Amino acid sequence: AGGGLVFWHPKGALMRHQIEDYWKQMHFADGYELVYTPHVAKLDMWKTSGHFDFYAENMFDQMAIEDETYQLRPMNCPFHV
């Protein structure tokens, strides 16, 4: 798959599930809400947010799809504040 990409086998996947459940319970108890966001966005968004100018040298190359340029998230940025 690639560097840093983890394959979760059954025992590890169960451990991950338990940790994630605990994490969610603690966050819910403190009033947080879950948000799921895409891993890819149009390059213009990253330029507008300033992420591209600051992180460009450490980001993957852009992808051209149907006359639009897309960019992988540079980190675990959830696309919201």
mmCIF file of the N, C-alpha and C atoms, coordinates in Angstrom:
data_MODEL
# 
_entry.id   MODEL 
# 
loop_
_atom_site.group_PDB 
_atom_site.id 
_atom_site.type_symbol 
_atom_site.label_atom_id 
_atom_site.label_alt_id 
_atom_site.label_comp_id 
_atom_site.label_asym_id 
_atom_site.label_entity_id 
_atom_site.label_seq_id 
_atom_site.pdbx_PDB_ins_code 
_atom_site.Cartn_x 
_atom_site.Cartn_y 
_atom_site.Cartn_z 
_atom_site.occupancy 
_atom_site.B_iso_or_equiv 
_atom_site.pdbx_formal_charge 
_atom_site.auth_seq_id 
_atom_site.auth_comp_id 
_atom_site.auth_asym_id 
_atom_site.auth_atom_id 
_atom_site.pdbx_PDB_model_num 
ATOM 1   N N  . ALA A 1 1  ? 0.830   -1.190 0.000   1.00 0.00 ? 1  ALA A N  1 
ATOM 2   C CA . ALA A 1 1  ? 0.000   0.000  0.000   1.00 0.00 ? 1  ALA A CA 1 
ATOM 3   C C  . ALA A 1 1  ? 0.873   1.252  0.000   1.00 0.00 ? 1  ALA A C  1 
ATOM 4   N N  . GLY A 1 2  ? 1.773   1.380  0.934   1.00 0.00 ? 2  GLY A N  1 
ATOM 5   C CA . GLY A 1 2  ? 2.645   2.545  0.992   1.00 0.00 ? 2  GLY A CA 1 
ATOM 6   C C  . GLY A 1 2  ? 3.036   2.867  2.418   1.00 0.00 ? 2  GLY A C  1 
ATOM 7   N N  . GLY A 1 3  ? 4.082   3.684  2.542   1.00 0.00 ? 3  GLY A N  1 
ATOM 8   C CA . GLY A 1 3  ? 4.570   4.080  3.853   1.00 0.00 ? 3  GLY A CA 1 
ATOM 9   C C  . GLY A 1 3  ? 3.494   4.752  4.692   1.00 0.00 ? 3  GLY A C  1 
ATOM 10  N N  . GLY A 1 4  ? 3.358   4.324  5.926   1.00 0.00 ? 4  GLY A N  1 
ATOM 11  C CA . GLY A 1 4  ? 2.402   4.930  6.841   1.00 0.00 ? 4  GLY A CA 1 
ATOM 12  C C  . GLY A 1 4  ? 0.966   4.475  6.662   1.00 0.00 ? 4  GLY A C  1 
ATOM 13  N N  . LEU A 1 5  ? 0.710   3.593  5.692   1.00 0.00 ? 5  LEU A N  1 
ATOM 14  C CA . LEU A 1 5  ? -0.651  3.095  5.465   1.00 0.00 ? 5  LEU A CA 1 
ATOM 15  C C  . LEU A 1 5  ? -0.804  1.761  6.182   1.00 0.00 ? 5  LEU A C  1 
ATOM 16  N N  . VAL A 1 6  ? -1.669  1.745  7.174   1.00 0.00 ? 6  VAL A N  1 
ATOM 17  C CA . VAL A 1 6  ? -1.788  0.601  8.076   1.00 0.00 ? 6  VAL A CA 1 
ATOM 18  C C  . VAL A 1 6  ? -2.862  -0.370 7.605   1.00 0.00 ? 6  VAL A C  1 
ATOM 19  N N  . PHE A 1 7  ? -2.547  -1.647 7.655   1.00 0.00 ? 7  PHE A N  1 
ATOM 20  C CA . PHE A 1 7  ? -3.537  -2.711 7.463   1.00 0.00 ? 7  PHE A CA 1 
ATOM 21  C C  . PHE A 1 7  ? -3.935  -3.188 8.856   1.00 0.00 ? 7  PHE A C  1 
ATOM 22  N N  . TRP A 1 8  ? -5.207  -3.028 9.208   1.00 0.00 ? 8  TRP A N  1 
ATOM 23  C CA . TRP A 1 8  ? -5.686  -3.438 10.518  1.00 0.00 ? 8  TRP A CA 1 
ATOM 24  C C  . TRP A 1 8  ? -6.227  -4.864 10.435  1.00 0.00 ? 8  TRP A C  1 
ATOM 25  N N  . HIS A 1 9  ? -5.489  -5.804 10.972  1.00 0.00 ? 9  HIS A N  1 
ATOM 26  C CA . HIS A 1 9  ? -5.933  -7.193 11.030  1.00 0.00 ? 9  HIS A CA 1 
ATOM 27  C C  . HIS A 1 9  ? -6.928  -7.346 12.173  1.00 0.00 ? 9  HIS A C  1 
ATOM 28  N N  . PRO A 1 10 ? -7.602  -8.498 12.289  1.00 0.00 ? 10 PRO A N  1 
ATOM 29  C CA . PRO A 1 10 ? -8.711  -8.620 13.246  1.00 0.00 ? 10 PRO A CA 1 
ATOM 30  C C  . PRO A 1 10 ? -8.422  -8.159 14.676  1.00 0.00 ? 10 PRO A C  1 
ATOM 31  N N  . LYS A 1 11 ? -7.349  -8.599 15.284  1.00 0.00 ? 11 LYS A N  1 
ATOM 32  C CA . LYS A 1 11 ? -7.086  -8.200 16.675  1.00 0.00 ? 11 LYS A CA 1 
ATOM 33  C C  . LYS A 1 11 ? -6.762  -6.711 16.769  1.00 0.00 ? 11 LYS A C  1 
ATOM 34  N N  . GLY A 1 12 ? -5.984  -6.206 15.845  1.00 0.00 ? 12 GLY A N  1 
ATOM 35  C CA . GLY A 1 12 ? -5.669  -4.775 15.837  1.00 0.00 ? 12 GLY A CA 1 
ATOM 36  C C  . GLY A 1 12 ? -6.889  -3.935 15.530  1.00 0.00 ? 12 GLY A C  1 
ATOM 37  N N  . ALA A 1 13 ? -7.728  -4.423 14.615  1.00 0.00 ? 13 ALA A N  1 
ATOM 38  C CA . ALA A 1 13 ? -8.955  -3.697 14.264  1.00 0.00 ? 13 ALA A CA 1 
ATOM 39  C C  . ALA A 1 13 ? -9.895  -3.616 15.466  1.00 0.00 ? 13 ALA A C  1 
ATOM 40  N N  . LEU A 1 14 ? -9.972  -4.695 16.248  1.00 0.00 ? 14 LEU A N  1 
ATOM 41  C CA . LEU A 1 14 ? -10.803 -4.679 17.454  1.00 0.00 ? 14 LEU A CA 1 
ATOM 42  C C  . LEU A 1 14 ? -10.252 -3.662 18.450  1.00 0.00 ? 14 LEU A C  1 
ATOM 43  N N  . MET A 1 15 ? -8.942  -3.637 18.626  1.00 0.00 ? 15 MET A N  1 
ATOM 44  C CA . MET A 1 15 ? -8.318  -2.683 19.540  1.00 0.00 ? 15 MET A CA 1 
ATOM 45  C C  . MET A 1 15 ? -8.599  -1.241 19.069  1.00 0.00 ? 15 MET A C  1 
ATOM 46  N N  . ARG A 1 16 ? -8.443  -1.011 17.760  1.00 0.00 ? 16 ARG A N  1 
ATOM 47  C CA . ARG A 1 16 ? -8.718  0.320  17.215  1.00 0.00 ? 16 ARG A CA 1 
ATOM 48  C C  . ARG A 1 16 ? -10.168 0.712  17.471  1.00 0.00 ? 16 ARG A C  1 
ATOM 49  N N  . HIS A 1 17 ? -11.084 -0.218 17.234  1.00 0.00 ? 17 HIS A N  1 
ATOM 50  C CA . HIS A 1 17 ? -12.507 0.039  17.452  1.00 0.00 ? 17 HIS A CA 1 
ATOM 51  C C  . HIS A 1 17 ? -12.775 0.440  18.907  1.00 0.00 ? 17 HIS A C  1 
ATOM 52  N N  . GLN A 1 18 ? -12.175 -0.272 19.854  1.00 0.00 ? 18 GLN A N  1 
ATOM 53  C CA . GLN A 1 18 ? -12.380 0.032  21.271  1.00 0.00 ? 18 GLN A CA 1 
ATOM 54  C C  . GLN A 1 18 ? -11.816 1.405  21.630  1.00 0.00 ? 18 GLN A C  1 
ATOM 55  N N  . ILE A 1 19 ? -10.656 1.739  21.092  1.00 0.00 ? 19 ILE A N  1 
ATOM 56  C CA . ILE A 1 19 ? -10.054 3.049  21.353  1.00 0.00 ? 19 ILE A CA 1 
ATOM 57  C C  . ILE A 1 19 ? -10.922 4.157  20.762  1.00 0.00 ? 19 ILE A C  1 
ATOM 58  N N  . GLU A 1 20 ? -11.376 3.954  19.515  1.00 0.00 ? 20 GLU A N  1 
ATOM 59  C CA . GLU A 1 20 ? -12.225 4.964  18.876  1.00 0.00 ? 20 GLU A CA 1 
ATOM 60  C C  . GLU A 1 20 ? -13.537 5.143  19.633  1.00 0.00 ? 20 GLU A C  1 
ATOM 61  N N  . ASP A 1 21 ? -14.134 4.038  20.096  1.00 0.00 ? 21 ASP A N  1 
ATOM 62  C CA . ASP A 1 21 ? -15.376 4.143  20.865  1.00 0.00 ? 21 ASP A CA 1 
ATOM 63  C C  . ASP A 1 21 ? -15.156 4.935  22.147  1.00 0.00 ? 21 ASP A C  1 
ATOM 64  N N  . TYR A 1 22 ? -14.071 4.666  22.841  1.00 0.00 ? 22 TYR A N  1 
ATOM 65  C CA . TYR A 1 22 ? -13.742 5.393  24.068  1.00 0.00 ? 22 TYR A CA 1 
ATOM 66  C C  . TYR A 1 22 ? -13.558 6.875  23.755  1.00 0.00 ? 22 TYR A C  1 
ATOM 67  N N  . TRP A 1 23 ? -12.804 7.169  22.701  1.00 0.00 ? 23 TRP A N  1 
ATOM 68  C CA . TRP A 1 23 ? -12.537 8.553  22.288  1.00 0.00 ? 23 TRP A CA 1 
ATOM 69  C C  . TRP A 1 23 ? -13.855 9.281  21.999  1.00 0.00 ? 23 TRP A C  1 
ATOM 70  N N  . LYS A 1 24 ? -14.751 8.610  21.268  1.00 0.00 ? 24 LYS A N  1 
ATOM 71  C CA . LYS A 1 24 ? -16.036 9.220  20.937  1.00 0.00 ? 24 LYS A CA 1 
ATOM 72  C C  . LYS A 1 24 ? -16.867 9.478  22.199  1.00 0.00 ? 24 LYS A C  1 
ATOM 73  N N  . GLN A 1 25 ? -16.912 8.518  23.102  1.00 0.00 ? 25 GLN A N  1 
ATOM 74  C CA . GLN A 1 25 ? -17.680 8.683  24.335  1.00 0.00 ? 25 GLN A CA 1 
ATOM 75  C C  . GLN A 1 25 ? -17.186 9.881  25.129  1.00 0.00 ? 25 GLN A C  1 
ATOM 76  N N  . MET A 1 26 ? -15.875 10.034 25.237  1.00 0.00 ? 26 MET A N  1 
ATOM 77  C CA . MET A 1 26 ? -15.292 11.148 25.984  1.00 0.00 ? 26 MET A CA 1 
ATOM 78  C C  . MET A 1 26 ? -15.617 12.487 25.316  1.00 0.00 ? 26 MET A C  1 
ATOM 79  N N  . HIS A 1 27 ? -15.547 12.519 24.000  1.00 0.00 ? 27 HIS A N  1 
ATOM 80  C CA . HIS A 1 27 ? -15.845 13.763 23.289  1.00 0.00 ? 27 HIS A CA 1 
ATOM 81  C C  . HIS A 1 27 ? -17.337 14.104 23.374  1.00 0.00 ? 27 HIS A C  1 
ATOM 82  N N  . PHE A 1 28 ? -18.200 13.117 23.206  1.00 0.00 ? 28 PHE A N  1 
ATOM 83  C CA . PHE A 1 28 ? -19.646 13.355 23.332  1.00 0.00 ? 28 PHE A CA 1 
ATOM 84  C C  . PHE A 1 28 ? -19.973 13.882 24.727  1.00 0.00 ? 28 PHE A C  1 
ATOM 85  N N  . ALA A 1 29 ? -19.344 13.302 25.748  1.00 0.00 ? 29 ALA A N  1 
ATOM 86  C CA . ALA A 1 29 ? -19.584 13.723 27.127  1.00 0.00 ? 29 ALA A CA 1 
ATOM 87  C C  . ALA A 1 29 ? -19.201 15.189 27.333  1.00 0.00 ? 29 ALA A C  1 
ATOM 88  N N  . ASP A 1 30 ? -18.243 15.677 26.565  1.00 0.00 ? 30 ASP A N  1 
ATOM 89  C CA . ASP A 1 30 ? -17.806 17.074 26.669  1.00 0.00 ? 30 ASP A CA 1 
ATOM 90  C C  . ASP A 1 30 ? -18.515 17.982 25.675  1.00 0.00 ? 30 ASP A C  1 
ATOM 91  N N  . GLY A 1 31 ? -19.535 17.460 24.971  1.00 0.00 ? 31 GLY A N  1 
ATOM 92  C CA . GLY A 1 31 ? -20.342 18.284 24.084  1.00 0.00 ? 31 GLY A CA 1 
ATOM 93  C C  . GLY A 1 31 ? -19.852 18.391 22.652  1.00 0.00 ? 31 GLY A C  1 
ATOM 94  N N  . TYR A 1 32 ? -18.838 17.632 22.285  1.00 0.00 ? 32 TYR A N  1 
ATOM 95  C CA . TYR A 1 32 ? -18.353 17.669 20.906  1.00 0.00 ? 32 TYR A CA 1 
ATOM 96  C C  . TYR A 1 32 ? -19.281 16.865 19.993  1.00 0.00 ? 32 TYR A C  1 
ATOM 97  N N  . GLU A 1 33 ? -19.225 17.172 18.697  1.00 0.00 ? 33 GLU A N  1 
ATOM 98  C CA . GLU A 1 33 ? -19.990 16.448 17.699  1.00 0.00 ? 33 GLU A CA 1 
ATOM 99  C C  . GLU A 1 33 ? -19.038 15.864 16.665  1.00 0.00 ? 33 GLU A C  1 
ATOM 100 N N  . LEU A 1 34 ? -19.450 14.771 16.014  1.00 0.00 ? 34 LEU A N  1 
ATOM 101 C CA . LEU A 1 34 ? -18.638 14.163 14.969  1.00 0.00 ? 34 LEU A CA 1 
ATOM 102 C C  . LEU A 1 34 ? -18.811 14.894 13.647  1.00 0.00 ? 34 LEU A C  1 
ATOM 103 N N  . VAL A 1 35 ? -17.748 14.958 12.874  1.00 0.00 ? 35 VAL A N  1 
ATOM 104 C CA . VAL A 1 35 ? -17.772 15.529 11.536  1.00 0.00 ? 35 VAL A CA 1 
ATOM 105 C C  . VAL A 1 35 ? -16.945 14.615 10.643  1.00 0.00 ? 35 VAL A C  1 
ATOM 106 N N  . TYR A 1 36 ? -17.491 14.222 9.496   1.00 0.00 ? 36 TYR A N  1 
ATOM 107 C CA . TYR A 1 36 ? -16.753 13.440 8.512   1.00 0.00 ? 36 TYR A CA 1 
ATOM 108 C C  . TYR A 1 36 ? -16.589 14.305 7.271   1.00 0.00 ? 36 TYR A C  1 
ATOM 109 N N  . THR A 1 37 ? -15.383 14.403 6.773   1.00 0.00 ? 37 THR A N  1 
ATOM 110 C CA . THR A 1 37 ? -15.106 15.270 5.627   1.00 0.00 ? 37 THR A CA 1 
ATOM 111 C C  . THR A 1 37 ? -14.271 14.526 4.588   1.00 0.00 ? 37 THR A C  1 
ATOM 112 N N  . PRO A 1 38 ? -14.255 15.007 3.346   1.00 0.00 ? 38 PRO A N  1 
ATOM 113 C CA . PRO A 1 38 ? -13.500 14.338 2.287   1.00 0.00 ? 38 PRO A CA 1 
ATOM 114 C C  . PRO A 1 38 ? -11.985 14.462 2.479   1.00 0.00 ? 38 PRO A C  1 
ATOM 115 N N  . HIS A 1 39 ? -11.265 13.562 1.861   1.00 0.00 ? 39 HIS A N  1 
ATOM 116 C CA . HIS A 1 39 ? -9.802  13.587 1.898   1.00 0.00 ? 39 HIS A CA 1 
ATOM 117 C C  . HIS A 1 39 ? -9.223  14.396 0.747   1.00 0.00 ? 39 HIS A C  1 
ATOM 118 N N  . VAL A 1 40 ? -10.080 14.792 -0.196  1.00 0.00 ? 40 VAL A N  1 
ATOM 119 C CA . VAL A 1 40 ? -9.648  15.511 -1.390  1.00 0.00 ? 40 VAL A CA 1 
ATOM 120 C C  . VAL A 1 40 ? -10.566 16.712 -1.581  1.00 0.00 ? 40 VAL A C  1 
ATOM 121 N N  . ALA A 1 41 ? -9.983  17.839 -2.018  1.00 0.00 ? 41 ALA A N  1 
ATOM 122 C CA . ALA A 1 41 ? -10.791 19.024 -2.322  1.00 0.00 ? 41 ALA A CA 1 
ATOM 123 C C  . ALA A 1 41 ? -10.157 19.757 -3.497  1.00 0.00 ? 41 ALA A C  1 
ATOM 124 N N  . LYS A 1 42 ? -10.922 20.651 -4.098  1.00 0.00 ? 42 LYS A N  1 
ATOM 125 C CA . LYS A 1 42 ? -10.381 21.452 -5.190  1.00 0.00 ? 42 LYS A CA 1 
ATOM 126 C C  . LYS A 1 42 ? -9.199  22.281 -4.669  1.00 0.00 ? 42 LYS A C  1 
ATOM 127 N N  . LEU A 1 43 ? -8.186  22.406 -5.489  1.00 0.00 ? 43 LEU A N  1 
ATOM 128 C CA . LEU A 1 43 ? -6.979  23.129 -5.105  1.00 0.00 ? 43 LEU A CA 1 
ATOM 129 C C  . LEU A 1 43 ? -7.285  24.561 -4.681  1.00 0.00 ? 43 LEU A C  1 
ATOM 130 N N  . ASP A 1 44 ? -8.262  25.185 -5.306  1.00 0.00 ? 44 ASP A N  1 
ATOM 131 C CA . ASP A 1 44 ? -8.607  26.571 -4.958  1.00 0.00 ? 44 ASP A CA 1 
ATOM 132 C C  . ASP A 1 44 ? -8.940  26.724 -3.479  1.00 0.00 ? 44 ASP A C  1 
ATOM 133 N N  . MET A 1 45 ? -9.587  25.717 -2.899  1.00 0.00 ? 45 MET A N  1 
ATOM 134 C CA . MET A 1 45 ? -9.933  25.802 -1.482  1.00 0.00 ? 45 MET A CA 1 
ATOM 135 C C  . MET A 1 45 ? -8.679  25.874 -0.624  1.00 0.00 ? 45 MET A C  1 
ATOM 136 N N  . TRP A 1 46 ? -7.676  25.047 -0.966  1.00 0.00 ? 46 TRP A N  1 
ATOM 137 C CA . TRP A 1 46 ? -6.425  25.035 -0.204  1.00 0.00 ? 46 TRP A CA 1 
ATOM 138 C C  . TRP A 1 46 ? -5.667  26.347 -0.374  1.00 0.00 ? 46 TRP A C  1 
ATOM 139 N N  . LYS A 1 47 ? -5.799  26.975 -1.523  1.00 0.00 ? 47 LYS A N  1 
ATOM 140 C CA . LYS A 1 47 ? -5.160  28.278 -1.737  1.00 0.00 ? 47 LYS A CA 1 
ATOM 141 C C  . LYS A 1 47 ? -5.874  29.354 -0.922  1.00 0.00 ? 47 LYS A C  1 
ATOM 142 N N  . THR A 1 48 ? -7.201  29.325 -0.920  1.00 0.00 ? 48 THR A N  1 
ATOM 143 C CA . THR A 1 48 ? -7.977  30.304 -0.162  1.00 0.00 ? 48 THR A CA 1 
ATOM 144 C C  . THR A 1 48 ? -7.692  30.210 1.330   1.00 0.00 ? 48 THR A C  1 
ATOM 145 N N  . SER A 1 49 ? -7.584  28.990 1.852   1.00 0.00 ? 49 SER A N  1 
ATOM 146 C CA . SER A 1 49 ? -7.355  28.792 3.288   1.00 0.00 ? 49 SER A CA 1 
ATOM 147 C C  . SER A 1 49 ? -5.923  29.103 3.705   1.00 0.00 ? 49 SER A C  1 
ATOM 148 N N  . GLY A 1 50 ? -5.009  29.151 2.730   1.00 0.00 ? 50 GLY A N  1 
ATOM 149 C CA . GLY A 1 50 ? -3.606  29.400 3.044   1.00 0.00 ? 50 GLY A CA 1 
ATOM 150 C C  . GLY A 1 50 ? -2.802  28.129 3.239   1.00 0.00 ? 50 GLY A C  1 
ATOM 151 N N  . HIS A 1 51 ? -3.479  26.984 3.276   1.00 0.00 ? 51 HIS A N  1 
ATOM 152 C CA . HIS A 1 51 ? -2.777  25.717 3.456   1.00 0.00 ? 51 HIS A CA 1 
ATOM 153 C C  . HIS A 1 51 ? -1.779  25.461 2.328   1.00 0.00 ? 51 HIS A C  1 
ATOM 154 N N  . PHE A 1 52 ? -2.185  25.744 1.098   1.00 0.00 ? 52 PHE A N  1 
ATOM 155 C CA . PHE A 1 52 ? -1.324  25.435 -0.037  1.00 0.00 ? 52 PHE A CA 1 
ATOM 156 C C  . PHE A 1 52 ? -0.031  26.242 0.018   1.00 0.00 ? 52 PHE A C  1 
ATOM 157 N N  . ASP A 1 53 ? -0.128  27.537 0.291   1.00 0.00 ? 53 ASP A N  1 
ATOM 158 C CA . ASP A 1 53 ? 1.078   28.368 0.353   1.00 0.00 ? 53 ASP A CA 1 
ATOM 159 C C  . ASP A 1 53 ? 2.013   27.912 1.462   1.00 0.00 ? 53 ASP A C  1 
ATOM 160 N N  . PHE A 1 54 ? 1.450   27.503 2.583   1.00 0.00 ? 54 PHE A N  1 
ATOM 161 C CA . PHE A 1 54 ? 2.269   27.128 3.738   1.00 0.00 ? 54 PHE A CA 1 
ATOM 162 C C  . PHE A 1 54 ? 2.820   25.709 3.640   1.00 0.00 ? 54 PHE A C  1 
ATOM 163 N N  . TYR A 1 55 ? 2.024   24.767 3.105   1.00 0.00 ? 55 TYR A N  1 
ATOM 164 C CA . TYR A 1 55 ? 2.403   23.353 3.111   1.00 0.00 ? 55 TYR A CA 1 
ATOM 165 C C  . TYR A 1 55 ? 2.750   22.774 1.738   1.00 0.00 ? 55 TYR A C  1 
ATOM 166 N N  . ALA A 1 56 ? 2.701   23.558 0.682   1.00 0.00 ? 56 ALA A N  1 
ATOM 167 C CA . ALA A 1 56 ? 2.841   23.045 -0.687  1.00 0.00 ? 56 ALA A CA 1 
ATOM 168 C C  . ALA A 1 56 ? 4.045   22.125 -0.876  1.00 0.00 ? 56 ALA A C  1 
ATOM 169 N N  . GLU A 1 57 ? 5.181   22.481 -0.306  1.00 0.00 ? 57 GLU A N  1 
ATOM 170 C CA . GLU A 1 57 ? 6.378   21.660 -0.524  1.00 0.00 ? 57 GLU A CA 1 
ATOM 171 C C  . GLU A 1 57 ? 6.283   20.289 0.126   1.00 0.00 ? 57 GLU A C  1 
ATOM 172 N N  . ASN A 1 58 ? 5.377   20.117 1.079   1.00 0.00 ? 58 ASN A N  1 
ATOM 173 C CA . ASN A 1 58 ? 5.217   18.832 1.764   1.00 0.00 ? 58 ASN A CA 1 
ATOM 174 C C  . ASN A 1 58 ? 3.940   18.097 1.363   1.00 0.00 ? 58 ASN A C  1 
ATOM 175 N N  . MET A 1 59 ? 3.226   18.620 0.365   1.00 0.00 ? 59 MET A N  1 
ATOM 176 C CA . MET A 1 59 ? 1.978   18.004 -0.067  1.00 0.00 ? 59 MET A CA 1 
ATOM 177 C C  . MET A 1 59 ? 2.207   17.129 -1.294  1.00 0.00 ? 59 MET A C  1 
ATOM 178 N N  . PHE A 1 60 ? 1.310   16.168 -1.499  1.00 0.00 ? 60 PHE A N  1 
ATOM 179 C CA . PHE A 1 60 ? 1.356   15.354 -2.709  1.00 0.00 ? 60 PHE A CA 1 
ATOM 180 C C  . PHE A 1 60 ? 1.045   16.224 -3.921  1.00 0.00 ? 60 PHE A C  1 
ATOM 181 N N  . ASP A 1 61 ? 1.391   15.737 -5.105  1.00 0.00 ? 61 ASP A N  1 
ATOM 182 C CA . ASP A 1 61 ? 1.077   16.457 -6.336  1.00 0.00 ? 61 ASP A CA 1 
ATOM 183 C C  . ASP A 1 61 ? -0.436  16.536 -6.521  1.00 0.00 ? 61 ASP A C  1 
ATOM 184 N N  . GLN A 1 62 ? -0.874  17.560 -7.237  1.00 0.00 ? 62 GLN A N  1 
ATOM 185 C CA . GLN A 1 62 ? -2.290  17.739 -7.499  1.00 0.00 ? 62 GLN A CA 1 
ATOM 186 C C  . GLN A 1 62 ? -2.773  16.724 -8.537  1.00 0.00 ? 62 GLN A C  1 
ATOM 187 N N  . MET A 1 63 ? -4.103  16.588 -8.610  1.00 0.00 ? 63 MET A N  1 
ATOM 188 C CA . MET A 1 63 ? -4.735  15.685 -9.562  1.00 0.00 ? 63 MET A CA 1 
ATOM 189 C C  . MET A 1 63 ? -5.675  16.478 -10.458 1.00 0.00 ? 63 MET A C  1 
ATOM 190 N N  . ALA A 1 64 ? -5.556  16.289 -11.754 1.00 0.00 ? 64 ALA A N  1 
ATOM 191 C CA . ALA A 1 64 ? -6.474  16.929 -12.695 1.00 0.00 ? 64 ALA A CA 1 
ATOM 192 C C  . ALA A 1 64 ? -7.596  15.957 -13.008 1.00 0.00 ? 64 ALA A C  1 
ATOM 193 N N  . ILE A 1 65 ? -8.825  16.356 -12.680 1.00 0.00 ? 65 ILE A N  1 
ATOM 194 C CA . ILE A 1 65 ? -10.001 15.516 -12.900 1.00 0.00 ? 65 ILE A CA 1 
ATOM 195 C C  . ILE A 1 65 ? -11.086 16.379 -13.529 1.00 0.00 ? 65 ILE A C  1 
ATOM 196 N N  . GLU A 1 66 ? -11.491 16.015 -14.758 1.00 0.00 ? 66 GLU A N  1 
ATOM 197 C CA . GLU A 1 66 ? -12.570 16.706 -15.463 1.00 0.00 ? 66 GLU A CA 1 
ATOM 198 C C  . GLU A 1 66 ? -12.391 18.224 -15.437 1.00 0.00 ? 66 GLU A C  1 
ATOM 199 N N  . ASP A 1 67 ? -11.249 18.687 -15.881 1.00 0.00 ? 67 ASP A N  1 
ATOM 200 C CA . ASP A 1 67 ? -10.938 20.116 -15.996 1.00 0.00 ? 67 ASP A CA 1 
ATOM 201 C C  . ASP A 1 67 ? -10.872 20.853 -14.664 1.00 0.00 ? 67 ASP A C  1 
ATOM 202 N N  . GLU A 1 68 ? -10.762 20.144 -13.554 1.00 0.00 ? 68 GLU A N  1 
ATOM 203 C CA . GLU A 1 68 ? -10.585 20.746 -12.227 1.00 0.00 ? 68 GLU A CA 1 
ATOM 204 C C  . GLU A 1 68 ? -9.306  20.186 -11.620 1.00 0.00 ? 68 GLU A C  1 
ATOM 205 N N  . THR A 1 69 ? -8.652  20.971 -10.775 1.00 0.00 ? 69 THR A N  1 
ATOM 206 C CA . THR A 1 69 ? -7.453  20.504 -10.086 1.00 0.00 ? 69 THR A CA 1 
ATOM 207 C C  . THR A 1 69 ? -7.804  20.234 -8.625  1.00 0.00 ? 69 THR A C  1 
ATOM 208 N N  . TYR A 1 70 ? -7.497  19.023 -8.173  1.00 0.00 ? 70 TYR A N  1 
ATOM 209 C CA . TYR A 1 70 ? -7.797  18.598 -6.809  1.00 0.00 ? 70 TYR A CA 1 
ATOM 210 C C  . TYR A 1 70 ? -6.519  18.345 -6.032  1.00 0.00 ? 70 TYR A C  1 
ATOM 211 N N  . GLN A 1 71 ? -6.628  18.399 -4.713  1.00 0.00 ? 71 GLN A N  1 
ATOM 212 C CA . GLN A 1 71 ? -5.476  18.230 -3.835  1.00 0.00 ? 71 GLN A CA 1 
ATOM 213 C C  . GLN A 1 71 ? -5.878  17.375 -2.637  1.00 0.00 ? 71 GLN A C  1 
ATOM 214 N N  . LEU A 1 72 ? -5.019  16.415 -2.269  1.00 0.00 ? 72 LEU A N  1 
ATOM 215 C CA . LEU A 1 72 ? -5.241  15.663 -1.038  1.00 0.00 ? 72 LEU A CA 1 
ATOM 216 C C  . LEU A 1 72 ? -5.062  16.579 0.162   1.00 0.00 ? 72 LEU A C  1 
ATOM 217 N N  . ARG A 1 73 ? -5.734  16.278 1.242   1.00 0.00 ? 73 ARG A N  1 
ATOM 218 C CA . ARG A 1 73 ? -5.550  17.055 2.474   1.00 0.00 ? 73 ARG A CA 1 
ATOM 219 C C  . ARG A 1 73 ? -4.083  17.001 2.872   1.00 0.00 ? 73 ARG A C  1 
ATOM 220 N N  . PRO A 1 74 ? -3.530  18.116 3.332   1.00 0.00 ? 74 PRO A N  1 
ATOM 221 C CA . PRO A 1 74 ? -2.123  18.108 3.722   1.00 0.00 ? 74 PRO A CA 1 
ATOM 222 C C  . PRO A 1 74 ? -1.897  17.488 5.099   1.00 0.00 ? 74 PRO A C  1 
ATOM 223 N N  . MET A 1 75 ? -2.969  17.266 5.855   1.00 0.00 ? 75 MET A N  1 
ATOM 224 C CA . MET A 1 75 ? -2.875  16.738 7.219   1.00 0.00 ? 75 MET A CA 1 
ATOM 225 C C  . MET A 1 75 ? -4.264  16.289 7.617   1.00 0.00 ? 75 MET A C  1 
ATOM 226 N N  . ASN A 1 76 ? -4.516  16.144 8.870   1.00 0.00 ? 76 ASN A N  1 
ATOM 227 C CA . ASN A 1 76 ? -5.858  15.782 9.323   1.00 0.00 ? 76 ASN A CA 1 
ATOM 228 C C  . ASN A 1 76 ? -6.761  16.991 9.469   1.00 0.00 ? 76 ASN A C  1 
ATOM 229 N N  . CYS A 1 77 ? -6.661  17.913 8.553   1.00 0.00 ? 77 CYS A N  1 
ATOM 230 C CA . CYS A 1 77 ? -7.517  19.097 8.556   1.00 0.00 ? 77 CYS A CA 1 
ATOM 231 C C  . CYS A 1 77 ? -8.953  18.651 8.287   1.00 0.00 ? 77 CYS A C  1 
ATOM 232 N N  . PRO A 1 78 ? -9.881  18.939 9.184   1.00 0.00 ? 78 PRO A N  1 
ATOM 233 C CA . PRO A 1 78 ? -11.259 18.470 8.999   1.00 0.00 ? 78 PRO A CA 1 
ATOM 234 C C  . PRO A 1 78 ? -12.130 19.373 8.143   1.00 0.00 ? 78 PRO A C  1 
ATOM 235 N N  . PHE A 1 79 ? -11.585 20.400 7.505   1.00 0.00 ? 79 PHE A N  1 
ATOM 236 C CA . PHE A 1 79 ? -12.359 21.301 6.659   1.00 0.00 ? 79 PHE A CA 1 
ATOM 237 C C  . PHE A 1 79 ? -13.379 22.139 7.431   1.00 0.00 ? 79 PHE A C  1 
ATOM 238 N N  . HIS A 1 80 ? -13.203 22.325 8.707   1.00 0.00 ? 80 HIS A N  1 
ATOM 239 C CA . HIS A 1 80 ? -14.125 23.162 9.438   1.00 0.00 ? 80 HIS A CA 1 
ATOM 240 C C  . HIS A 1 80 ? -13.429 23.744 10.670  1.00 0.00 ? 80 HIS A C  1 
ATOM 241 N N  . VAL A 1 81 ? -14.090 24.689 11.269  1.00 0.00 ? 81 VAL A N  1 
ATOM 242 C CA . VAL A 1 81 ? -13.559 25.307 12.496  1.00 0.00 ? 81 VAL A CA 1 
ATOM 243 C C  . VAL A 1 81 ? -14.507 24.974 13.622  1.00 0.00 ? 81 VAL A C  1 
# 
